[in-house]
């Protein structure tokens, strides 16, 4: 006799982040089983002179950041193709020092609020058909290319403050995540993930430039090209190491008609290690910073995260 019943399938796996705070990281763009829900909770400690999400450079700003990005995603299908909706919010605490020209004194700020978050939609293009849990558990990695569009919304912003956690603008980003297998033998494998993308920014019309006169101006930003690359090596079913990189170029701002000379041209990298404590818990930590490149960008990061995925399955006996 067949008996229908529901079971809850829980699995944890890590999604690593590279040197800039809001990278997507290795394995975030591999195919996932249909109807899966996921919640990723992270802690990041960053020391840098750029915005929390890493796309706005302020050379005379020194930031110490403690950030707690919370990302929720759901996997479904569109006409048989893999589809994924993703949303992120980011409670953040900063301690900052802004070096101001004479006769203004340097400003020190301590704040806790929300940095920029996003909502996004990912759809499979090449070999991007929706997969079942059974196919996912086989662990076979094929060449896959997806289309990914997301909108970044501004976090907390006060036009009367020189330093803010949010950016007071909207960012439109489009990328083409690509994944493939490099080597596989038994439970050991090495995979490659590439994610080229471009970001376009709306204007920030309320940028405070003089705290004495309370003068504010309009700031625009040129498009920013970002190229992520990740090598993921699975030693076995429990232990995993990653080498993660990000190159970004462009993104110079223009304030009140004058270029600020703060464009990106940098490559950052981290190394990470994760271990699955038991079938329900996977922990991961990594560390890294900017490796080379022109400009004045500075950044280093320590990150720790755990991810919970939930999939409700109906089976028959």
C-alpha positions, -999 to +999 in steps of 0.1 A: +000+000+000+013+035-009+013+060+019+019+096+010+038+116+035+059+148+037+094+150+050+115+181+056+149+180+040+175+202+055+210+207+042+237+232+050+264+244+026+285+275+027+286+304+003+320+321+005+325+358+001+356+375-012+373+407-001+346+432-008+316+428+015+288+419-008+303+394-033+282+364-043+310+340-037+317+304-048+288+280-054+261+307-051+254+303-089+255+266-092+221+249-100+200+242-069+170+218-066+135+230-073+114+245-045+143+250-022+144+279+003+176+292+018+186+315+046+222+327+048+234+345+079+269+360+080+293+381+101+318+402+084+346+424+099+359+448+073+386+475+074+384+496+042+379+530+026+348+521+005+311+516+011+300+484+028+289+468-005+323+477-020+313+499-050+319+535-037+355+545-029+362+574-005+400+576-002+401+599+029+376+577+048+388+549+072+360+525+081+359+497+106+327+477+098+309+449+116+282+437+092+255+410+094+241+403+059+210+382+059+201+366+025+169+348+016+164+329-017+139+306-033+143+283-063+115+277-088+112+273-126+102+294-155+091+273-185+113+245-173+144+267-167+161+272-134+149+304-117+159+319-084+147+350-065+171+365-040+167+392-014+193+406+011+191+430+040+222+442+059+223+455+095+256+471+100+277+489+126+305+513+116+333+532+133+348+557+110+373+585+107+370+611+079+401+631+071+390+666+062+412+694+048+423+723+070+408+742+087+382+716+093+388+690+120+387+652+112+354+637+120+348+605+139+315+587+135+299+556+151+267+543+137+244+513+136+219+511+108+212+493+075+236+493+045+224+488+010+205+456+002+192+440-030+165+420-046+173+399-077+162+374-102+184+347-118+173+325-148+191+297-165+202+303-201+227+276-213+223+242-197+201+259-171+172+236-169+155+232-136+168+201-117+152+178-091+166+169-057+177+135-070+198+151-098+212+177-074+223+150-049+243+132-077+267+161-074+275+163-112+286+198-123+280+207-160+288+238-178+260+262-170+254+299-178+227+321-162+213+356-165+212+376-133+195+410-128+192+427-094+184+460-079+203+474-050+182+497-028+197+523-004+203+516+032+200+542+060+209+577+049+209+611+066+216+641+043+230+661+072+257+636+079+292+634+062+294+597+067+265+573+060+260+536+059+235+537+030+244+553-004+211+572-011+208+559-046+196+529-066+220+505-084+210+483-113+232+453-119+233+427-147+256+397-148+262+363-165+272+337-139+290+307-154+299+275-137+318+244-148+337+213-135+375+212-138+382+179-122+363+151-104+372+118-088+350+100-063+340+125-035+368+149-045+363+176-071+375+210-083+350+235-098+352+269-114+328+298-111+329+330-131+306+360-127+312+391-150+287+419-142+282+456-147+265+481-123+248+514-132+240+540-105+214+567-101+223+601-087+227+610-050+212+645-049+220+651-012+257+649-005+269+670+024+303+686+015+307+712+042+294+706+078+299+743+087+279+759+059+257+728+056+263+729+018+252+699-002+258+689-039+248+662-064+270+632-071+269+608-100+289+577-106+302+560-137+294+524-144+314+498-125+325+465-142+331+436-118+346+402-126+344+375-099+363+342-101+362+313-077+380+279-076+364+255-052+381+223-042+362+196-023+386+173-005+357+150+005+320+154+014+329+174+046+360+195+039+363+222+013+387+250+004+382+280-019+403+306-036+382+336-045+389+367-065+373+399-077+386+425-102+367+457-106+373+487-127+356+521-132+330+536-109+345+571-106+322+596-090+316+632-101+307+657-075+291+690-086+305+686-121+341+677-110+356+642-112+367+629-078+396+608-090+384+577-071+379+551-098+385+514-091+412+493-107+419+466-082+420+429-077+412+414-043+414+378-031+406+356-001+412+320+009+386+301+028+380+268+046+347+251+055+338+220+075+304+202+078+300+194+115+271+171+108+244+169+081+226+200+094+255+224+102+282+237+079+306+264+091+329+285+070+356+312+076+378+331+053+402+361+052+417+383+025+422+417+011+433+437-020+462+420-037+472+445-064+460+474-086+461+511-090+441+537-071+438+542-034+414+514-025+421+496+007+403+466+021+407+435+043+380+412+056+373+383+080+341+365+074+322+337+091+288+323+079+263+295+082+236+287+057+203+268+062+184+255+032+150+239+034+132+217+009+099+201+015+095+168-004+065+146-010+072+109-012+051+079-018+055+044-002 
